[in-house]
Amino acid sequence: MIRKWAAGLVVLALGLTGCGGDAAEVAAPDRGLVGIAMPTKQSPRWIGDGENMVAQFGLLGYDTSLQYADDDTALQVSQIQQMIDDGAKALVIGAIDGTKLTGVLAAAAAAKVPVISYDRLIRGTENIDYYATFDNFKVGVQQAGYIVQALRLARGGGPYTLELFAGSADDNNATFFFNGAMSVLQPYINDGILDVASGETSFATVATQRWDGKVAKERMARLLAGTYADERVDAVLSPYDGITRGIIEALTEGGYAPTALPVLTGQDAELDSVKLIAAGQQGQTVYKDTRELAKVAVQMVNALVTGGEPMVNDTKQYNNGVKDVPTFLLQPVTVTKDNYQRVLVDGGYYTAAEIGV
């Protein structure tokens, strides 16, 4: 579902013209072209991100070129270069692989085109100006915190079996999510309260290329056929809803669904996963209001183009290997069956009819 979010942006005004005082609409100025490079349409959230920015930039007087690269890094490089050639005043980039844009961003710098790294930090280059994202370490903390709460680990008991999944190794955010989660889970693992029975605990081992649910399903099926052939998995750390749905498919085929599913986490509050939460199958997701993230990116670009200074609230946490990138962090919200109505429905993100409740 595409959501266009323009609240709080004042771009049209009614003024009095002539002696008669007739009201007339004043159009937004023509501020030029902004290039928006998004990674994929496979996840609904990226569609919403792109359309939200197009709407907001349009209200401020910008033309936009919104391009999706279908998880093809070479295609994304080509799309960004075309935006530069077309005279873009600024670029907003949700990278596929944050390490593969060095050359094209050097071209952007040579053309004096500022770059906003959007949600995924672009690495290995000095040629990004600002970063708009969520507190990604906290996302992992919230996911792990849900596992701790759902298994009631504070009350003792156990051991409980746990398996770990991480995001794509070429996405800088994936390590933040994983490290945040492990900051909570590792003490329980060290104490033997949580048992990663497969022994697969390193980020490199549990990473899921391109955040692909099919890849996650294959790995979960392998674990069920091997490690868990004669025992039950009690909890699965999953960093993203699409990965979680793949895991649930494997668990369903393995005989866990619908009543014996383990504790499961997720991220992005995708509609299909919220339906699973409402049905009691997926336990948790992390909601990141990308309407607000789009606002941040738009204000950053507008400030740069009009001679202002973008708002930031973090200047030290996000180093891309070359420099500390000035960042605006938004806060994620954990969502479960207990609060999805208040957070997502009352908050206007979904309707009750869409969720089916």
C-alpha positions as CSV (number, residue, x, y, z in Angstrom):
1,M,0.0,0.0,0.0
2,I,1.4,3.4,-1.0
3,R,1.1,6.2,1.6
4,K,1.6,9.8,0.8
5,W,2.5,11.8,3.9
6,A,2.7,15.6,3.6
7,A,1.5,16.8,7.0
8,G,3.4,19.7,8.4
9,L,4.7,20.9,5.0
10,V,3.4,24.3,4.1
11,V,3.9,24.9,0.5
12,L,0.8,26.6,-0.8
13,A,-0.6,29.9,0.5
14,L,-3.7,31.9,-0.1
15,G,-2.9,35.6,-0.7
16,L,-4.9,38.7,-1.5
17,T,-4.4,40.1,-5.0
18,G,-5.6,43.4,-6.5
19,C,-7.9,45.9,-4.9
20,G,-10.8,43.5,-4.8
21,G,-8.9,41.2,-2.4
22,D,-9.6,38.0,-4.4
23,A,-7.9,35.0,-3.0
24,A,-5.4,33.3,-5.3
25,E,-3.3,30.1,-5.0
26,V,0.4,30.7,-4.9
27,A,2.3,27.9,-6.5
28,A,5.4,26.5,-5.0
29,P,8.7,27.7,-6.6
30,D,10.4,25.5,-9.2
31,R,13.4,24.3,-7.3
32,G,14.8,21.7,-9.8
33,L,15.2,18.0,-9.8
34,V,15.9,15.6,-6.9
35,G,17.0,12.1,-7.7
36,I,15.6,9.3,-5.4
37,A,17.4,5.9,-5.8
38,M,15.6,3.1,-3.9
39,P,16.9,-0.5,-3.7
40,T,13.9,-2.7,-4.5
41,K,10.2,-3.0,-4.8
42,Q,10.3,-6.5,-3.2
43,S,9.7,-5.0,0.2
44,P,6.5,-2.8,0.4
45,R,8.2,-0.3,2.7
46,W,10.6,0.9,-0.1
47,I,7.6,1.6,-2.3
48,G,6.1,3.7,0.5
49,D,9.4,5.5,1.1
50,G,9.8,6.5,-2.5
51,E,6.2,7.7,-3.0
52,N,6.2,9.6,0.3
53,M,9.2,11.6,-0.8
54,V,7.9,12.2,-4.3
55,A,4.7,13.7,-2.8
56,Q,6.6,15.9,-0.3
57,F,9.2,17.1,-2.7
58,G,6.4,17.9,-5.2
59,L,4.7,20.1,-2.7
60,L,7.9,22.0,-2.1
61,G,8.4,22.7,-5.8
62,Y,10.9,19.9,-6.7
63,D,10.7,17.6,-9.7
64,T,11.7,14.1,-8.8
65,S,13.2,11.1,-10.5
66,L,12.3,8.0,-8.5
67,Q,14.1,4.8,-9.6
68,Y,14.1,1.3,-8.2
69,A,17.1,-1.0,-9.0
70,D,15.6,-4.4,-8.3
71,D,18.5,-5.3,-6.0
72,D,20.9,-4.9,-8.9
73,T,23.9,-2.8,-7.8
74,A,25.1,-2.1,-11.3
75,L,21.7,-0.9,-12.3
76,Q,21.5,1.4,-9.3
77,V,24.9,2.9,-10.2
78,S,23.6,3.6,-13.7
79,Q,20.4,5.1,-12.4
80,I,22.3,7.5,-10.1
81,Q,24.7,8.5,-12.9
82,Q,21.7,9.3,-15.1
83,M,20.2,11.5,-12.3
84,I,23.5,13.4,-12.1
85,D,23.6,13.8,-15.9
86,D,20.0,15.1,-15.8
87,G,21.1,17.9,-13.5
88,A,19.8,16.7,-10.1
89,K,20.2,19.3,-7.4
90,A,20.5,16.5,-4.8
91,L,20.4,12.8,-4.4
92,V,18.6,10.6,-1.8
93,I,20.0,7.1,-2.0
94,G,18.7,3.9,-0.3
95,A,21.7,1.7,-1.3
96,I,21.6,-1.9,-2.3
97,D,25.2,-2.4,-1.3
98,G,26.6,0.5,0.6
99,T,30.2,-0.3,-0.5
100,K,29.7,-0.2,-4.2
101,L,28.8,3.4,-4.9
102,T,32.2,5.1,-4.5
103,G,32.8,5.9,-8.2
104,V,29.3,7.3,-9.0
105,L,29.4,9.4,-5.8
106,A,32.7,10.8,-6.8
107,A,30.9,12.0,-10.0
108,A,28.2,13.5,-7.8
109,A,30.8,15.4,-5.8
110,A,32.5,16.7,-8.9
111,A,29.1,18.0,-10.1
112,K,28.5,19.5,-6.6
113,V,25.4,17.4,-6.0
114,P,24.9,16.7,-2.3
115,V,23.9,13.2,-1.2
116,I,21.6,12.0,1.5
117,S,22.2,8.4,2.6
118,Y,18.7,7.0,3.2
119,D,18.2,4.4,6.0
120,R,21.2,2.3,4.8
121,L,24.6,3.9,5.4
122,I,26.7,4.3,2.3
123,R,30.3,3.2,3.2
124,G,33.8,3.9,2.0
125,T,33.4,7.4,0.6
126,E,33.6,10.9,1.8
127,N,31.0,12.0,-0.7
128,I,27.9,11.6,1.3
129,D,26.7,14.6,3.3
130,Y,24.0,13.4,5.7
131,Y,22.3,10.3,6.9
132,A,18.6,9.8,7.7
133,T,17.8,6.6,9.6
134,F,16.3,5.0,12.7
135,D,18.2,4.0,15.8
136,N,19.2,0.7,14.4
137,F,21.0,-0.7,17.4
138,K,17.8,-0.1,19.4
139,V,15.9,-2.1,16.8
140,G,17.9,-5.1,17.7
141,V,17.6,-4.4,21.4
142,Q,13.8,-4.3,21.0
143,Q,13.7,-7.6,19.1
144,A,15.9,-9.4,21.7
145,G,13.9,-7.8,24.5
146,Y,10.8,-9.3,23.2
147,I,12.4,-12.8,23.2
148,V,13.5,-12.2,26.8
149,Q,10.0,-11.1,27.8
150,A,8.1,-13.8,25.9
151,L,10.3,-16.6,27.4
152,R,10.1,-15.0,30.8
153,L,13.8,-15.3,31.2
154,A,13.8,-12.8,34.1
155,R,11.9,-15.4,36.1
156,G,14.5,-18.1,35.5
157,G,13.8,-21.5,33.9
158,G,15.2,-22.9,30.7
159,P,17.3,-23.7,29.0
160,Y,15.5,-22.6,25.9
161,T,16.7,-23.2,22.4
162,L,17.3,-20.2,20.2
163,E,18.3,-19.7,16.6
164,L,19.7,-16.5,15.1
165,F,19.1,-14.9,11.8
166,A,20.7,-11.6,10.6
167,G,20.2,-9.4,7.6
168,S,22.2,-9.0,4.5
169,A,26.0,-8.7,5.0
170,D,26.3,-5.9,2.5
171,D,23.8,-3.7,4.4
172,N,25.5,-1.7,7.2
173,N,22.2,-1.7,9.2
174,A,22.3,-5.5,9.5
175,T,25.2,-5.4,11.8
176,F,23.6,-2.7,14.0
177,F,20.5,-4.8,14.3
178,F,22.4,-8.0,15.1
179,N,24.8,-6.3,17.6
180,G,21.9,-4.6,19.4
181,A,20.1,-7.9,19.7
182,M,23.2,-9.8,20.9
183,S,23.9,-7.1,23.5
184,V,20.7,-8.4,25.2
185,L,20.9,-12.1,24.3
186,Q,24.6,-12.9,24.8
187,P,24.5,-12.9,28.6
188,Y,21.7,-15.5,28.6
189,I,23.7,-17.5,26.1
190,N,26.8,-17.3,28.2
191,D,24.8,-18.5,31.2
192,G,23.3,-21.4,29.4
193,I,19.7,-20.1,29.7
194,L,19.6,-19.7,25.9
195,D,21.1,-22.5,23.8
196,V,21.9,-21.8,20.2
197,A,21.8,-25.6,19.5
198,S,23.1,-25.3,15.9
199,G,26.2,-23.5,17.1
200,E,25.7,-20.9,14.4
201,T,26.2,-17.6,16.3
202,S,28.5,-15.4,14.2
203,F,27.1,-12.7,12.0
204,A,28.8,-14.1,8.9
205,T,27.2,-17.5,9.6
206,V,23.6,-16.2,10.2
207,A,23.5,-13.4,7.6
208,T,20.7,-13.6,5.0
209,Q,21.8,-12.4,1.6
210,R,19.6,-9.6,0.2
211,W,17.2,-10.1,3.2
212,D,15.6,-12.8,1.1
213,G,12.8,-14.8,2.8
214,K,13.5,-17.8,0.5
215,V,17.1,-17.9,1.7
216,A,15.9,-17.8,5.3
217,K,13.3,-20.5,4.6
218,E,16.0,-22.8,3.2
219,R,18.3,-22.3,6.2
220,M,15.4,-22.8,8.7
221,A,14.4,-26.0,6.9
222,R,18.0,-27.2,7.1
223,L,18.1,-26.5,10.9
224,L,14.8,-28.3,11.5
225,A,15.9,-31.4,9.5
226,G,19.3,-31.5,11.3
227,T,19.7,-29.8,14.7
228,Y,16.0,-29.9,15.6
229,A,15.1,-33.3,14.2
230,D,14.6,-34.6,17.8
231,E,14.0,-31.4,19.7
232,R,12.0,-28.1,19.5
233,V,13.2,-24.6,18.7
234,D,11.8,-22.2,21.3
235,A,12.7,-18.9,19.8
236,V,14.0,-17.4,16.6
237,L,15.6,-14.0,16.3
238,S,14.7,-12.6,12.9
239,P,15.7,-9.0,11.9
240,Y,13.0,-8.4,9.2
241,D,9.4,-9.4,8.5
242,G,10.1,-10.9,5.1
243,I,12.8,-13.1,6.6
244,T,10.3,-14.1,9.4
245,R,7.7,-15.1,6.9
246,G,10.2,-17.4,5.2
247,I,11.0,-18.9,8.6
248,I,7.3,-19.4,9.3
249,E,6.9,-21.2,6.0
250,A,9.7,-23.7,7.0
251,L,8.2,-24.1,10.5
252,T,4.8,-24.7,9.1
253,E,6.1,-27.4,6.8
254,G,8.0,-28.8,9.8
255,G,4.8,-29.2,11.8
256,Y,5.0,-26.2,14.1
257,A,2.1,-24.2,12.8
258,P,-0.4,-23.0,13.7
259,T,-0.3,-23.6,17.4
260,A,3.3,-24.5,18.3
261,L,5.3,-21.8,16.6
262,P,8.3,-20.5,18.5
263,V,8.8,-16.9,19.7
264,L,9.4,-14.9,16.5
265,T,10.6,-11.3,15.9
266,G,10.6,-9.1,12.9
267,Q,10.9,-5.5,11.6
268,D,9.1,-3.0,9.3
269,A,5.5,-3.8,10.3
270,E,4.7,-5.1,6.8
271,L,1.0,-5.7,6.4
272,D,1.3,-9.5,5.8
273,S,3.3,-9.7,9.0
274,V,0.9,-7.6,11.0
275,K,-1.8,-10.0,10.0
276,L,0.3,-12.8,11.3
277,I,0.8,-10.9,14.6
278,A,-3.0,-10.4,14.9
279,A,-3.5,-14.1,14.3
280,G,-0.9,-15.0,17.0
281,Q,1.7,-16.5,14.7
282,Q,4.4,-13.9,14.6
283,G,5.0,-12.4,18.0
284,Q,6.6,-9.1,17.3
285,T,7.8,-6.6,14.7
286,V,9.6,-3.3,15.0
287,Y,7.6,-0.4,13.5
288,K,9.6,2.3,11.8
289,D,7.4,5.1,10.6
290,T,8.9,5.7,7.2
291,R,6.5,8.6,6.7
292,E,8.6,10.4,9.2
293,L,11.9,9.2,7.7
294,A,10.8,10.6,4.4
295,K,10.1,14.0,6.1
296,V,13.6,14.0,7.5
297,A,15.2,13.3,4.1
298,V,13.1,16.0,2.4
299,Q,14.0,18.6,5.0
300,M,17.7,17.7,4.6
301,V,17.6,18.2,0.9
302,N,15.5,21.4,1.0
303,A,17.9,22.9,3.6
304,L,20.9,22.1,1.4
305,V,19.3,23.4,-1.8
306,T,18.0,26.6,-0.2
307,G,21.2,27.4,1.7
308,G,20.2,26.2,5.1
309,E,21.6,23.6,7.4
310,P,19.9,20.3,7.8
311,M,18.8,19.2,11.3
312,V,20.8,16.3,12.9
313,N,20.8,14.7,16.3
314,D,23.8,12.5,16.1
315,T,27.3,13.3,14.8
316,K,29.4,10.4,16.3
317,Q,27.6,7.1,16.0
318,Y,27.7,6.5,12.3
319,N,31.2,6.3,10.8
320,N,31.2,5.0,7.2
321,G,34.9,4.0,7.3
322,V,36.0,7.4,6.0
323,K,34.2,9.9,8.2
324,D,31.5,10.4,10.9
325,V,28.4,11.2,8.9
326,P,26.0,13.8,10.4
327,T,22.8,11.9,11.1
328,F,19.2,12.3,12.1
329,L,17.9,9.3,14.1
330,L,14.3,8.4,14.5
331,Q,13.0,6.1,17.2
332,P,11.6,2.6,16.4
333,V,8.6,1.1,18.2
334,T,8.1,-2.5,19.1
335,V,4.7,-3.9,18.1
336,T,2.9,-7.0,19.4
337,K,-0.6,-8.3,19.4
338,D,-1.2,-6.2,22.5
339,N,-0.5,-2.8,20.9
340,Y,-0.8,-3.1,17.1
341,Q,-4.3,-1.6,17.2
342,R,-3.1,1.5,19.1
343,V,0.2,2.0,17.2
344,L,-0.7,1.0,13.7
345,V,-4.5,1.5,13.3
346,D,-5.1,4.4,15.6
347,G,-1.8,5.9,14.3
348,G,-3.2,5.8,10.7
349,Y,-0.7,3.5,9.2
350,Y,-3.2,0.7,8.5
351,T,-6.9,0.4,8.8
352,A,-8.6,-2.4,10.8
353,A,-10.1,-3.7,7.5
354,E,-6.6,-4.0,5.9
355,I,-5.4,-6.1,8.8
356,G,-8.7,-8.1,8.8
357,V,-9.8,-7.5,12.4
